[in-house]
């Protein structure tokens, strides 16, 4: 074993895995581990801000890598996708396996959760079958101590024959020792007897007989022949393809080897009564038994009130009776805090921007600038940006940190658990609940998160339906209209009632998601739901400071920046269209009049429908476009309150039905430009991208038509 990088040269990692090395002396470290083991925390603690992200070549899976310096040596850390095994059941597992096999790192650091070591050891043993150059990082020792769990790392090191380092990456404990160990391992390869997994005797015999032939074929490639023989007997076609791709060694056309493998399989079937359809299950069972035995010898547990308390909480929040109501209560609480907290800073920002606008207007007048220049730059561009920032920034700065706190606490997997039953009924995947939650922040991020779903069919369903969840760009529209028309401005309980209205809107969105998922499963994407293992991580105290900073930078400022980039040209365009006249009517009004007959059928008007169309680049600019469109001067009023906004809308013919239909169409219409580009990137299909555009749009039109015509028939308006 003993895989080294020197034999491949600097270009190999670049060509195979798009990893740049600055020097032949760089030490390459692969970071592997199960999800929810703190692997990303270890990665961040080791590399700090010296990180870079991209995609693995030919894949849509994120490739994170970073560097650090220790004892005058430069270390390049590759953060492999979190995976439970290397048996290539998913793209993530294939990537992790291929980098360990063919990226030839100096060492593989496996990050394990000390609170559930047995499950983590499955991956450790699979990696040890490939390479000896492994360091086991037993993380979350603080969590284990709180739960009364003790891991004898010295005994575990003797059992595995590799260094075992206990760490608490959140607080930086054990990381210096980990760096020292990596320095030692990278300069002095680990030499020990290969770890023996006690497979059934018939399988061991087959491996022994096939290994010489595989050894001759692999030569000095560095790939372990016994592990390769096992994968070939298992019928793993992906390993054949990757060996041929990375090593240039032909296996599939090697008739002698294929005949030998076939003969051994026949022997296993007829002589030993082995069912080859369950070959992998026997392999996995053997590894699990080995991990179970090892964990039993090194892990000691005593009664712990904290662990019992966690279980009691889970019994309540994941129960069939209370699980969903508690989930809705928490979501409602987040919306209530967002609505209450955003009002005051939104007002302050609005006044600030309009004060700045007055100064800009005074400057343009002093400079003698033409009216058209003042109109484009101040009344079009600046006012649009002022509205977008004052309306979007406060709710995002509240919503994203609160939602991230739930993630950090460990609650999102519980949401997936609660909704798994409903998605299964729709023949969709339970993990769609997680991707749906990500869509609350940004639908493009929600689409990207669908990578966690292994099944291509179920992944497509999740991608297509993600847009039915309102993103943060649509929340200002929903909140403003709900407050103005449904609740009433100044009402004593307006914030509570507004929260309930938004919550009912979210429930409707989820119900539509279920319905469309079910429809797709019975028509375009027929199939049965696949099962999956869902880990409920322990509840952890959120790192509030880091959560706030991370959510503000990674989410709030990112989404706001995208909105500003799109809103700037949109504001200019609307001002121009409103001020270029054909006869006595502007181009904007001509367009609105053209759309008005169809728009009235679905409870809208031409200006509203045009605002949604022009808001295609980003949902955040729909309301600013609508406001500008309603102004006869082609500029926005100084809307420093919801009362002023209501007066503007009512004066342009709005009723409660208009507000409801606008909210429904905002909930169900085509994805924004960014989300649509992300869908094209993820699916690599024009067909599914077009369908992702058509399906929510048709749904929105039908829903609005039914509501509008129903209300009119009943005489409600």
C-alpha positions as CSV (number, residue, x, y, z in Angstrom):
1,X,0.0,0.0,0.0
2,X,1.8,3.2,1.2
3,X,0.4,5.5,-1.5
4,X,2.6,8.4,-2.3
5,X,2.2,11.5,-4.4
6,X,5.7,11.7,-5.7
7,X,5.2,8.9,-8.2
8,X,2.4,10.8,-9.9
9,X,4.0,14.2,-10.3
10,X,2.4,17.6,-9.8
11,X,0.1,17.4,-12.8
12,X,-1.7,14.2,-11.8
13,X,-3.8,15.8,-9.1
14,X,-4.6,18.7,-11.3
15,X,-5.6,16.5,-14.2
16,X,-7.6,14.0,-12.2
17,X,-9.1,16.0,-9.4
18,X,-8.5,19.7,-10.2
19,X,-6.2,20.1,-7.2
20,X,-3.3,22.6,-7.6
21,X,0.0,21.9,-5.8
22,X,2.6,24.7,-5.6
23,X,5.5,22.5,-4.9
24,X,6.5,18.8,-5.2
25,X,7.1,19.0,-1.4
26,X,3.5,19.9,-0.6
27,X,1.9,17.3,1.7
28,X,-1.6,16.2,0.5
29,X,-4.1,15.2,3.2
30,X,-7.5,13.7,2.5
31,X,-10.2,14.4,5.1
32,X,-12.9,11.7,5.2
33,X,-15.7,10.9,7.5
34,X,-19.4,10.3,8.1
35,X,-21.8,13.3,7.9
36,X,-22.3,15.1,11.2
37,X,-18.9,14.1,12.7
38,X,-17.6,17.6,12.8
39,X,-15.4,17.0,9.7
40,X,-16.1,20.5,8.4
41,X,-15.2,22.0,11.8
42,X,-11.9,20.1,11.7
43,X,-11.3,21.3,8.1
44,X,-12.0,24.9,9.1
45,X,-9.8,24.7,12.2
46,X,-6.9,23.3,10.3
47,X,-7.1,25.6,7.3
48,X,-8.6,28.8,8.6
49,X,-9.4,31.3,5.8
50,X,-6.9,29.6,3.4
51,X,-9.7,27.8,1.6
52,X,-11.0,27.3,-1.9
53,X,-14.2,25.7,-3.2
54,X,-15.2,24.4,-6.6
55,X,-16.7,21.3,-8.1
56,X,-15.1,17.9,-8.6
57,X,-14.3,17.4,-12.3
58,X,-17.3,16.2,-14.1
59,X,-19.4,16.3,-10.9
60,X,-21.8,18.7,-9.2
61,X,-20.4,17.9,-5.8
62,X,-18.6,20.7,-4.0
63,X,-14.8,20.3,-3.7
64,X,-13.4,22.1,-0.7
65,X,-9.7,22.4,-0.2
66,X,-7.4,24.4,2.0
67,X,-3.8,24.8,3.2
68,X,-1.9,25.2,6.4
69,X,1.8,25.3,7.3
70,X,3.3,23.2,10.1
71,X,7.0,22.8,10.9
72,X,8.0,24.6,7.7
73,X,5.9,22.2,5.5
74,X,2.9,23.2,3.4
75,X,-0.1,20.9,3.8
76,X,-2.9,20.8,1.3
77,X,-6.2,19.4,2.8
78,X,-8.9,18.0,0.6
79,X,-12.3,17.8,2.3
80,X,-13.9,14.8,0.8
81,X,-17.7,14.5,0.7
82,X,-19.2,13.1,3.9
83,X,-20.1,9.4,3.4
84,X,-20.9,6.4,5.4
85,X,-19.1,3.9,3.1
86,X,-17.0,3.6,0.0
87,X,-19.2,1.0,-1.8
88,X,-20.1,3.5,-4.5
89,X,-23.9,3.8,-3.9
90,X,-23.8,7.5,-4.6
91,X,-21.7,10.2,-6.4
92,X,-20.2,11.3,-3.0
93,X,-19.0,7.8,-2.1
94,X,-17.5,7.4,-5.6
95,X,-15.6,10.7,-5.3
96,X,-14.3,9.8,-1.8
97,X,-13.2,6.4,-2.9
98,X,-11.6,7.6,-6.1
99,X,-9.5,10.3,-4.4
100,X,-8.2,7.9,-1.8
101,X,-7.4,5.3,-4.4
102,X,-6.1,7.5,-7.3
103,X,-5.4,10.9,-5.7
104,X,-2.7,9.1,-3.7
105,X,-2.7,11.4,-0.6
106,X,0.2,11.2,1.8
107,X,-2.4,10.5,4.6
108,X,-6.1,10.1,5.0
109,X,-7.6,11.6,8.2
110,X,-10.8,9.9,9.1
111,X,-12.9,12.1,11.4
112,X,-15.1,10.0,13.7
113,X,-17.8,10.9,16.1
114,X,-16.8,9.6,19.5
115,X,-20.5,9.5,20.6
116,X,-21.2,6.8,18.1
117,X,-17.8,5.3,17.3
118,X,-19.1,1.9,16.1
119,X,-20.9,3.2,13.1
120,X,-17.9,5.4,12.2
121,X,-15.5,2.5,12.3
122,X,-17.3,0.9,9.2
123,X,-15.7,3.6,7.1
124,X,-12.4,3.4,8.9
125,X,-12.1,-0.3,8.0
126,X,-13.1,0.2,4.4
127,X,-10.3,2.9,4.0
128,X,-7.8,0.7,5.8
129,X,-8.4,-2.0,3.2
130,X,-7.2,0.5,0.6
131,X,-4.2,2.2,2.4
132,X,-2.3,2.0,5.6
133,X,-1.7,5.8,5.6
134,X,-4.6,6.6,7.9
135,X,-4.9,8.8,11.0
136,X,-8.1,8.4,13.0
137,X,-9.4,11.7,14.5
138,X,-11.8,10.8,17.3
139,X,-13.8,14.1,17.4
140,X,-16.5,15.5,19.7
141,X,-14.9,14.1,22.8
142,X,-16.6,16.9,24.8
143,X,-20.0,15.6,23.6
144,X,-19.0,12.1,24.5
145,X,-18.0,13.1,28.0
146,X,-21.3,14.8,28.6
147,X,-23.0,11.6,27.6
148,X,-20.9,9.4,29.8
149,X,-19.0,7.9,26.9
150,X,-15.3,7.2,27.1
151,X,-13.1,6.0,24.2
152,X,-9.8,4.3,25.0
153,X,-7.8,5.9,22.1
154,X,-4.6,4.0,23.0
155,X,-6.3,0.7,22.8
156,X,-8.1,1.7,19.6
157,X,-4.7,2.7,18.1
158,X,-3.3,-0.7,19.0
159,X,-6.3,-2.5,17.5
160,X,-6.2,-0.6,14.2
161,X,-2.4,-0.2,14.0
162,X,-2.7,3.5,13.2
163,X,-2.5,6.8,15.2
164,X,-5.7,7.7,16.9
165,X,-6.0,11.4,18.1
166,X,-8.9,12.6,20.3
167,X,-10.0,16.1,19.5
168,X,-12.6,18.7,20.2
169,X,-12.3,20.7,17.0
170,X,-14.8,23.4,18.1
171,X,-12.4,24.5,20.8
172,X,-9.2,23.6,19.0
173,X,-8.3,20.8,21.4
174,X,-6.1,18.1,20.0
175,X,-5.4,19.8,16.7
176,X,-1.7,20.5,17.4
177,X,-1.2,16.9,18.2
178,X,-3.1,16.0,15.0
179,X,-0.7,18.2,13.0
180,X,2.3,16.7,14.6
181,X,1.0,13.2,13.8
182,X,0.4,14.2,10.1
183,X,3.9,15.5,9.9
184,X,5.3,12.2,11.2
185,X,3.0,10.0,9.1
186,X,3.7,12.0,5.9
187,X,7.5,11.5,6.3
188,X,7.5,8.0,7.7
189,X,4.9,5.7,6.2
190,X,2.9,3.5,8.6
191,X,4.0,-0.1,8.3
192,X,1.8,-2.7,10.0
193,X,0.1,-5.9,9.0
194,X,-3.0,-5.3,6.9
195,X,-6.2,-5.1,8.9
196,X,-8.1,-8.4,8.6
197,X,-11.8,-8.4,8.0
198,X,-13.2,-11.8,8.8
199,X,-15.2,-12.4,5.6
200,X,-16.8,-15.9,5.0
201,X,-14.1,-18.5,4.3
202,X,-15.4,-19.0,0.7
203,X,-15.0,-15.3,0.0
204,X,-11.5,-15.2,1.5
205,X,-10.5,-18.2,-0.7
206,X,-11.8,-16.5,-3.8
207,X,-9.9,-13.3,-3.0
208,X,-6.7,-15.2,-2.4
209,X,-7.1,-17.0,-5.7
210,X,-7.9,-13.9,-7.7
211,X,-5.3,-11.6,-6.1
212,X,-2.2,-12.9,-8.0
213,X,-3.9,-12.1,-11.4
214,X,-5.0,-8.7,-10.2
215,X,-1.5,-8.0,-8.9
216,X,0.0,-8.7,-12.3
217,X,-2.4,-6.4,-14.0
218,X,-2.1,-3.5,-11.6
219,X,1.7,-3.6,-11.5
220,X,3.1,-0.8,-9.4
221,X,0.1,1.4,-9.7
222,X,-0.2,1.5,-5.9
223,X,-3.7,0.2,-5.8
224,X,-4.2,-2.6,-3.2
225,X,-4.7,-5.9,-5.2
226,X,-6.7,-7.7,-2.5
227,X,-9.2,-4.8,-2.1
228,X,-9.5,-4.6,-5.9
229,X,-10.1,-8.3,-6.2
230,X,-12.9,-8.0,-3.6
231,X,-14.5,-5.2,-5.6
232,X,-14.3,-7.2,-8.8
233,X,-15.9,-10.2,-7.2
234,X,-18.6,-7.9,-6.0
235,X,-19.3,-6.8,-9.5
236,X,-18.6,-3.2,-8.9
237,X,-18.5,-1.8,-12.4
238,X,-17.6,1.7,-11.2
239,X,-14.2,0.6,-10.0
240,X,-13.5,-1.0,-13.4
241,X,-14.3,2.3,-15.1
242,X,-12.2,4.4,-12.7
243,X,-9.2,2.0,-13.0
244,X,-9.4,2.2,-16.7
245,X,-9.9,6.0,-16.6
246,X,-7.2,6.9,-14.0
247,X,-4.6,4.2,-14.6
248,X,-5.1,3.4,-18.2
249,X,-5.3,-0.3,-17.4
250,X,-7.9,-2.3,-19.4
251,X,-10.0,-4.6,-17.3
252,X,-13.3,-5.0,-19.1
253,X,-11.7,-6.3,-22.3
254,X,-9.3,-8.6,-20.4
255,X,-11.0,-11.9,-21.3
256,X,-8.7,-14.0,-19.1
257,X,-9.5,-11.9,-16.0
258,X,-13.2,-11.8,-16.7
259,X,-13.4,-15.5,-17.3
260,X,-11.5,-16.1,-14.0
261,X,-13.9,-13.8,-12.1
262,X,-16.9,-15.6,-13.7
263,X,-15.5,-19.0,-12.8
264,X,-15.0,-18.0,-9.2
265,X,-18.5,-16.6,-8.9
266,X,-19.9,-19.8,-10.3
267,X,-17.8,-21.7,-7.8
268,X,-19.1,-19.6,-4.9
269,X,-22.7,-20.2,-6.1
270,X,-22.5,-24.0,-6.8
271,X,-19.8,-25.2,-4.4
272,X,-20.5,-22.9,-1.5
273,X,-24.2,-22.1,-2.0
274,X,-23.5,-18.3,-1.9
275,X,-26.1,-16.0,-3.3
276,X,-24.2,-13.5,-5.4
277,X,-27.2,-11.1,-5.3
278,X,-26.4,-10.7,-1.6
279,X,-22.6,-10.7,-1.9
280,X,-22.3,-7.1,-0.9
281,X,-24.6,-7.6,2.1
282,X,-22.2,-10.3,3.4
283,X,-19.2,-8.0,2.9
284,X,-21.0,-5.2,4.8
285,X,-22.1,-7.6,7.5
286,X,-18.5,-8.7,8.0
287,X,-17.3,-5.1,8.3
288,X,-20.1,-4.2,10.7
289,X,-19.3,-7.2,12.9
290,X,-15.6,-6.2,13.0
291,X,-16.5,-2.6,13.9
292,X,-18.9,-3.8,16.5
293,X,-16.3,-6.0,18.2
294,X,-13.7,-3.2,18.1
295,X,-16.0,-0.6,19.5
296,X,-17.1,-3.0,22.3
297,X,-13.5,-3.4,23.4
298,X,-12.6,0.4,23.5
299,X,-15.8,2.2,24.3
300,X,-17.2,2.3,27.8
301,X,-20.5,3.9,28.7
302,X,-22.1,4.9,32.0
303,X,-25.6,6.2,32.7
304,X,-25.9,9.7,31.7
305,X,-28.8,12.1,32.2
306,X,-27.9,14.3,29.2
307,X,-28.3,11.4,26.8
308,X,-31.6,10.4,28.4
309,X,-32.8,14.0,28.2
310,X,-32.0,14.1,24.4
311,X,-34.0,11.0,23.9
312,X,-36.9,12.4,25.8
313,X,-36.9,15.5,23.7
314,X,-36.8,13.4,20.5
315,X,-39.7,11.4,21.7
316,X,-41.8,14.6,21.8
317,X,-40.6,16.5,18.7
318,X,-40.5,13.5,16.4
319,X,-43.7,11.9,17.7
320,X,-46.6,11.4,15.2
321,X,-48.9,13.5,17.4
322,X,-46.7,16.5,18.3
323,X,-43.9,16.4,15.7
324,X,-45.6,18.5,13.0
325,X,-47.3,21.0,15.3
326,X,-44.0,21.7,17.1
327,X,-42.3,22.1,13.7
328,X,-45.0,24.6,12.6
329,X,-44.8,26.4,16.0
330,X,-41.0,26.9,15.6
331,X,-41.4,28.1,12.0
332,X,-44.2,30.5,13.1
333,X,-42.0,31.8,15.9
334,X,-39.2,32.5,13.4
335,X,-41.6,34.4,11.1
336,X,-43.1,36.3,14.0
337,X,-39.6,37.4,15.2
338,X,-38.7,38.4,11.6
339,X,-41.9,40.5,11.1
340,X,-41.6,42.2,14.5
341,X,-37.9,42.7,14.3
342,X,-37.8,44.0,10.7
343,X,-40.3,46.8,10.9
344,X,-38.3,49.3,12.9
345,X,-34.9,48.9,11.0
346,X,-36.8,48.9,7.7
347,X,-38.3,52.2,8.5
348,X,-35.0,53.7,9.6
349,X,-33.3,52.5,6.4
350,X,-36.1,53.8,4.3
351,X,-35.8,57.3,5.9
352,X,-32.0,57.2,5.6
353,X,-32.1,56.4,1.8
354,X,-34.7,59.0,1.1
355,X,-32.7,61.6,3.0
356,X,-29.7,60.7,0.9
357,X,-31.9,61.0,-2.2
358,X,-32.8,64.5,-1.2
359,X,-29.1,65.3,-1.0
360,X,-28.5,63.7,-4.4
361,X,-31.4,65.7,-5.9
362,X,-30.0,68.9,-4.5
363,X,-26.6,68.0,-5.9
364,X,-28.0,67.3,-9.4
365,X,-29.9,70.6,-9.3
366,X,-26.8,72.5,-8.2
367,X,-24.8,70.8,-11.0
368,X,-27.5,71.7,-13.6
369,X,-27.9,68.1,-14.7
370,X,-30.6,67.3,-17.2
371,X,-33.9,65.9,-15.9
372,X,-33.4,62.6,-17.7
373,X,-30.1,62.0,-16.0
374,X,-31.5,62.8,-12.6
375,X,-34.5,60.6,-13.4
376,X,-32.5,57.6,-14.4
377,X,-29.8,57.8,-11.7
378,X,-31.8,59.0,-8.7
379,X,-35.5,58.4,-9.3
380,X,-34.9,55.1,-11.1
381,X,-31.6,53.5,-9.9
382,X,-31.2,54.9,-6.4
383,X,-34.8,54.7,-5.3
384,X,-35.0,51.1,-6.5
385,X,-31.9,50.1,-4.6
386,X,-33.1,52.0,-1.5
387,X,-36.3,50.1,-1.5
388,X,-34.7,46.7,-2.1
389,X,-32.1,47.2,0.7
390,X,-34.5,48.7,3.2
391,X,-37.2,46.1,2.7
392,X,-34.9,43.0,2.3
393,X,-31.9,43.5,4.6
394,X,-33.7,43.6,8.0
395,X,-35.9,40.5,7.5
396,X,-32.9,38.6,6.0
397,X,-30.6,39.6,8.7
398,X,-33.1,38.2,11.2
399,X,-34.5,35.1,9.3
400,X,-31.2,33.6,8.2
401,X,-29.4,33.6,11.6
402,X,-32.5,32.2,13.2
403,X,-32.8,29.4,10.6
404,X,-29.1,28.7,10.8
405,X,-29.4,28.4,14.6
406,X,-31.9,25.6,14.1
407,X,-29.4,23.9,11.7
408,X,-26.6,24.3,14.3
409,X,-28.8,23.0,17.0
410,X,-29.5,19.8,15.0
411,X,-33.2,20.3,14.4
412,X,-33.3,20.1,10.6
413,X,-32.8,16.3,10.5
414,X,-35.8,16.1,12.8
415,X,-37.9,18.0,10.3
416,X,-36.9,15.5,7.6
417,X,-37.9,12.7,10.0
418,X,-41.3,14.3,10.6
419,X,-42.0,14.8,6.9
420,X,-40.5,11.5,5.6
421,X,-43.9,9.8,5.9
422,X,-45.6,12.4,3.8
423,X,-43.0,12.4,1.1
424,X,-43.0,8.6,1.0
425,X,-46.8,8.8,0.4
426,X,-46.0,11.0,-2.6
427,X,-43.4,8.4,-3.9
428,X,-40.7,11.0,-3.2
429,X,-37.6,11.0,-1.0
430,X,-37.6,11.9,2.6
431,X,-34.5,14.0,2.2
432,X,-36.6,16.3,0.0
433,X,-37.7,17.8,3.4
434,X,-34.1,19.1,3.9
435,X,-33.8,20.5,0.4
436,X,-37.2,22.2,0.8
437,X,-36.0,23.9,4.0
438,X,-32.9,25.2,2.2
439,X,-35.3,26.7,-0.4
440,X,-36.7,29.0,2.3
441,X,-33.4,31.0,2.1
442,X,-32.8,30.7,-1.7
443,X,-34.3,28.4,-4.2
444,X,-31.0,28.1,-6.1
445,X,-29.4,26.9,-2.8
446,X,-32.3,24.5,-2.4
447,X,-31.8,23.1,-5.9
448,X,-28.1,22.6,-5.2
449,X,-28.8,20.8,-1.9
450,X,-30.8,18.2,-3.9
451,X,-27.4,16.5,-4.5
452,X,-27.9,14.7,-1.2
453,X,-30.6,12.6,-2.8
454,X,-29.0,9.6,-4.4
455,X,-31.9,8.5,-6.7
456,X,-31.9,10.5,-10.0
457,X,-35.7,10.2,-10.2
458,X,-36.3,11.5,-6.7
459,X,-33.6,14.1,-7.1
460,X,-35.4,15.5,-10.2
461,X,-38.7,15.6,-8.3
462,X,-37.0,17.6,-5.5
463,X,-35.4,20.0,-8.0
464,X,-38.6,20.6,-9.9
465,X,-40.7,21.2,-6.8
466,X,-38.2,23.3,-4.8
467,X,-39.5,26.5,-6.3
468,X,-42.9,26.0,-4.6
469,X,-41.2,27.0,-1.3
470,X,-41.1,30.8,-1.0
471,X,-37.5,32.0,-1.0
472,X,-36.3,35.1,0.9
473,X,-36.9,37.2,-2.2
474,X,-40.6,36.5,-2.0
475,X,-41.0,36.9,1.7
476,X,-41.1,40.7,1.7
477,X,-44.0,40.6,-0.8
478,X,-45.9,38.0,1.2
479,X,-45.3,39.8,4.5
480,X,-46.2,43.3,3.2
481,X,-49.4,42.2,1.4
482,X,-50.5,40.0,4.3
483,X,-50.0,42.9,6.8
484,X,-51.7,45.5,4.6
485,X,-54.8,43.7,3.2
486,X,-55.3,40.6,5.3
487,X,-54.5,41.8,8.8
488,X,-54.9,45.6,8.7
489,X,-52.3,48.2,9.6
490,X,-52.2,49.1,13.2
491,X,-54.2,46.2,14.4
492,X,-53.4,45.2,18.0
493,X,-52.5,41.6,17.1
494,X,-51.4,42.4,13.5
495,X,-48.0,40.8,13.9
496,X,-49.5,37.5,15.3
497,X,-52.2,37.4,12.7
498,X,-49.7,38.3,10.0
499,X,-47.5,35.4,11.2
500,X,-50.5,33.0,11.0
501,X,-51.2,34.1,7.4
502,X,-47.6,33.6,6.4
503,X,-47.6,30.2,8.1
504,X,-50.8,29.2,6.3
505,X,-49.1,30.3,3.1
506,X,-46.2,28.1,3.8
507,X,-48.5,25.1,4.7
508,X,-50.2,25.7,1.3
509,X,-46.8,25.7,-0.4
510,X,-45.8,22.4,1.2
511,X,-49.2,20.9,0.3
512,X,-48.7,21.9,-3.3
513,X,-45.2,20.4,-3.2
514,X,-46.7,17.1,-2.0
515,X,-49.3,17.2,-4.7
516,X,-46.9,18.0,-7.6
517,X,-44.4,15.4,-6.3
518,X,-47.2,12.8,-6.3
519,X,-48.3,13.8,-9.8
520,X,-44.7,13.6,-11.1
521,X,-44.2,10.2,-9.5
522,X,-47.3,8.9,-11.3
523,X,-46.6,10.5,-14.7
524,X,-43.3,11.8,-15.9
525,X,-41.1,10.3,-13.2
526,X,-42.7,7.0,-12.2
527,X,-41.2,5.0,-9.5
528,X,-41.3,3.9,-5.9
529,X,-39.7,5.9,-3.0
530,X,-36.2,4.6,-2.0
531,X,-35.3,4.1,1.6
532,X,-32.4,5.9,3.3
533,X,-30.6,6.1,6.6
534,X,-31.3,9.3,8.5
535,X,-29.0,10.2,11.3
536,X,-30.4,12.3,14.2
537,X,-27.3,14.1,15.5
538,X,-27.2,15.0,19.1
539,X,-28.4,18.4,20.2
540,X,-25.5,20.8,20.3
541,X,-25.2,24.2,21.8
542,X,-25.2,26.6,18.9
543,X,-22.2,28.8,18.5
544,X,-24.2,32.0,18.3
545,X,-21.4,34.3,17.3
546,X,-20.2,32.1,14.5
547,X,-23.7,31.4,13.3
548,X,-24.6,35.1,13.1
549,X,-21.4,36.0,11.2
550,X,-21.6,32.9,8.9
551,X,-25.3,33.5,8.1
552,X,-24.8,37.2,7.5
553,X,-21.8,36.7,5.2
554,X,-22.7,33.5,3.4
555,X,-26.5,34.0,3.1
556,X,-27.7,37.5,3.8
557,X,-25.1,39.6,2.0
558,X,-24.9,37.0,-0.8
559,X,-28.6,37.2,-1.5
560,X,-28.8,40.9,-1.0
561,X,-25.8,41.5,-3.3
562,X,-27.5,39.4,-6.0
563,X,-30.7,41.5,-5.6
564,X,-28.8,44.8,-5.9
565,X,-27.0,43.7,-9.0
566,X,-30.3,42.8,-10.6
567,X,-32.3,45.7,-9.2
568,X,-30.0,48.4,-10.5
569,X,-30.5,47.8,-14.2
570,X,-34.2,46.9,-13.6
571,X,-34.8,50.3,-12.0
572,X,-33.2,52.1,-14.9
573,X,-35.2,50.0,-17.4
574,X,-38.5,50.7,-15.7
575,X,-37.8,54.4,-15.6
576,X,-36.9,54.5,-19.3
577,X,-40.0,52.4,-20.3
578,X,-42.3,54.7,-18.2
579,X,-40.9,57.9,-19.7
580,X,-40.7,56.9,-23.4
581,X,-44.1,57.8,-24.8
582,X,-46.1,56.5,-27.8
583,X,-48.8,59.0,-28.3
584,X,-49.9,59.9,-24.8
585,X,-49.1,56.5,-23.3
586,X,-45.8,55.1,-22.2
587,X,-44.3,51.8,-23.4
588,X,-44.8,50.4,-19.9
589,X,-48.5,51.2,-20.0
590,X,-48.8,49.7,-23.5
591,X,-47.3,46.5,-22.2
592,X,-49.6,46.5,-19.1
593,X,-52.7,47.1,-21.2
594,X,-51.7,44.2,-23.5
595,X,-51.4,41.8,-20.5
596,X,-54.4,43.1,-18.6
597,X,-57.2,40.9,-20.1
598,X,-55.4,37.7,-19.2
599,X,-54.2,39.1,-15.9
600,X,-57.7,40.0,-14.8
601,X,-58.8,36.4,-15.3
602,X,-56.4,35.3,-12.6
603,X,-57.2,38.1,-10.2
604,X,-54.3,40.4,-11.1
605,X,-53.8,43.4,-13.4
606,X,-51.4,44.0,-16.3
607,X,-48.9,45.9,-14.1
608,X,-48.7,43.1,-11.6
609,X,-48.2,40.4,-14.2
610,X,-45.6,42.6,-16.0
611,X,-43.7,43.1,-12.6
612,X,-43.4,39.3,-12.2
613,X,-42.2,39.0,-15.8
614,X,-39.6,41.8,-15.5
615,X,-38.7,40.4,-12.1
616,X,-37.5,37.1,-13.7
617,X,-33.8,37.9,-12.9
618,X,-34.7,38.1,-9.1
619,X,-37.9,37.9,-7.1
620,X,-36.7,40.7,-4.9
621,X,-37.4,43.4,-7.5
622,X,-41.1,42.5,-8.2
623,X,-42.5,45.0,-5.7
624,X,-40.1,47.9,-6.7
625,X,-41.0,47.3,-10.3
626,X,-44.7,47.3,-9.4
627,X,-44.4,50.5,-7.4
628,X,-42.5,52.3,-10.2
629,X,-45.0,51.1,-12.7
630,X,-47.9,52.6,-10.8
631,X,-46.3,56.1,-10.6
632,X,-47.4,58.4,-13.4
633,X,-44.1,60.2,-13.2
634,X,-42.1,57.0,-13.6
635,X,-40.6,57.3,-10.2
636,X,-41.3,55.8,-6.7
637,X,-43.0,57.8,-4.0
638,X,-41.2,58.2,-0.7
639,X,-42.8,55.0,0.7
640,X,-41.6,55.2,4.3
641,X,-44.5,53.2,5.7
642,X,-46.9,50.4,4.8
643,X,-49.8,52.9,5.0
644,X,-48.3,54.8,2.0
645,X,-47.9,51.6,0.1
646,X,-51.5,50.6,0.8
647,X,-52.7,54.0,-0.4
648,X,-50.8,53.5,-3.6
649,X,-52.1,50.0,-4.3
650,X,-55.7,50.9,-3.4
651,X,-55.7,53.9,-5.7
652,X,-54.7,51.6,-8.5
653,X,-57.7,49.3,-8.0
654,X,-56.4,46.7,-5.5
655,X,-58.8,44.8,-3.4
656,X,-58.3,41.9,-0.9
657,X,-58.7,39.5,-3.8
658,X,-55.9,41.2,-5.8
659,X,-53.7,40.9,-2.7
660,X,-54.5,37.2,-2.2
661,X,-54.0,36.3,-5.9
662,X,-50.7,38.3,-6.0
663,X,-49.6,36.3,-2.9
664,X,-50.6,33.0,-4.5
665,X,-48.9,33.9,-7.8
666,X,-45.8,34.9,-5.9
667,X,-45.9,31.5,-4.2
668,X,-46.4,29.6,-7.5
669,X,-44.7,31.0,-10.5
670,X,-41.6,30.4,-12.6
671,X,-38.2,30.2,-10.8
672,X,-36.0,33.3,-10.9
673,X,-33.1,33.4,-13.4
674,X,-30.5,32.3,-10.9
675,X,-32.6,29.3,-9.8
676,X,-33.3,28.3,-13.4
677,X,-29.6,28.5,-14.3
678,X,-28.8,26.3,-11.3
679,X,-31.5,23.8,-12.4
680,X,-29.9,23.6,-15.9
681,X,-26.5,23.1,-14.3
682,X,-27.7,20.4,-11.9
683,X,-29.8,18.4,-14.3
684,X,-27.7,19.1,-17.5
685,X,-31.0,18.9,-19.3
686,X,-32.9,21.6,-21.3
687,X,-36.0,19.5,-21.1
688,X,-36.2,19.4,-17.3
689,X,-35.2,23.0,-17.1
690,X,-38.1,24.0,-19.3
691,X,-40.5,21.8,-17.3
692,X,-39.2,23.4,-14.0
693,X,-40.3,26.7,-15.5
694,X,-43.6,25.5,-16.9
695,X,-44.9,23.4,-14.0
696,X,-45.0,26.1,-11.2
697,X,-46.2,28.7,-13.7
698,X,-49.2,26.7,-14.8
699,X,-49.9,25.7,-11.2
700,X,-49.9,29.4,-10.2
701,X,-52.2,30.4,-13.1
702,X,-54.7,27.6,-12.2
703,X,-54.7,28.3,-8.5
704,X,-55.2,32.1,-9.1
705,X,-57.9,31.5,-11.7
706,X,-59.9,29.2,-9.4
707,X,-59.6,31.6,-6.5
708,X,-60.4,34.7,-8.5
709,X,-63.4,33.2,-10.4
710,X,-64.7,31.5,-7.3
711,X,-64.7,34.7,-5.3
712,X,-66.4,36.6,-8.2
713,X,-69.1,33.9,-8.6
714,X,-69.8,33.9,-4.9
715,X,-70.1,37.7,-4.9
716,X,-67.2,38.2,-2.5
717,X,-65.8,41.2,-4.4
